[in-house]
Amino acid sequence: MRGPSAHRRRAGYLFCLPGLAFLALFLAYPLFYNVWTSVHDVRLSGLLGGAARFNGLDNYRVVLDDAAFWHSVRLSLLFTLGSLVCQFTLGFALALLFARPFPLNGLLRALLLVAWLLPPIVSGTLFRWLLDAESGAYNALLRAVGLDALDHDWLTDPSTSLAGVILANIWVGVPFNMLLLLVGLHTIDPELHEAAALDGANAWQRLRRITLPLMRPVCVTVLLLGLLYTFKVFDLIFVMTGGGPVDATRVLSLYVYEVFFRFFRFGEGAAAGLLLLVVPLLTGVFYVRRLRREDAVGGST
């Protein structure tokens, strides 16, 4: 005779079924199909004709031998590093500011979150207008304060276009960093700072000796989540520059897009797409292992 635990387990499986079906349809199937495509010679003519020749790892060899691929990898690393450093630094500074009570604290925080809530396409369009060479607000501001010499074609000059898209991505990511870091700051017992202040520690010493060590797990989590998102940014850069000028902002996600939809080399595009997942996957594995290690340490104590 079946007990109530068997019924509960069966009910649990039924409740999980819609979620598993969703993951299988929209995550597992596209991933496996992408793996299949990456080891076949799939082009537009073969795709329409239903024929695809198995070619093993040839697509990966072609991609890894392509100088444009490594150029995109380098740009992705520069874009990710520049964005993360500035987003985290500004986000942490703002979190320290908003951790203290002052008038209009909640209103200002809510206004800062607007940058994060806006769709990336809207943010990209906004910054494309701000940095426009002729009608951009940034150049107009420079001219208004007498700095006409700094007037520049920010997004059409290969030497500054990458900095322009990094600036836009910083604006998008700072509120996210601030919000998570602010939550972490609120978990620190204020009596620790009060006791340190009574012992003569100044603000910098309290930050270095108390806040930063206690915030280390939160900081690592914020940086890893930022890396997962930033390395695969596509829409913001596509709207602002389309990968140009002269491939100056063609990061890895745009490289994959162009191989797929401009040159219709689907096998090579699938291989490049899987290579794009290497950094996020390694970051995710590191993040999960770190969480398990922290849970194990917490459980043992």
Secondary structure, 3 states (H helix, E strand, C coil): CCCHHHHHHHHHHHHHHHHHHHHHHHHHHHHHHHHHHHCEECEHHHHHHCCCEECCCHHHHHHHCCHHHHHHHHHHHHHHHHHHHHHHHHHHHHHHHHCCCCCCHHHHHHHHHHHHHCCHHHHHHHHHHHCCCCCCHHHHHHHHCCCHHHCCCCCCCCCCHHHHHHHHHHHHHHHHHHHHHHHHHHCCCHHHHHHHHHCCCCHHHHHHHHHHHHHHHHHHHHHHHHHHHHCCCCHHHHHHCCCCCCCCCCCHHHHHHHHHHCCCEHHHHHHHHHHHCHHHHHHHHHHHHHHHHHHHHHHHC
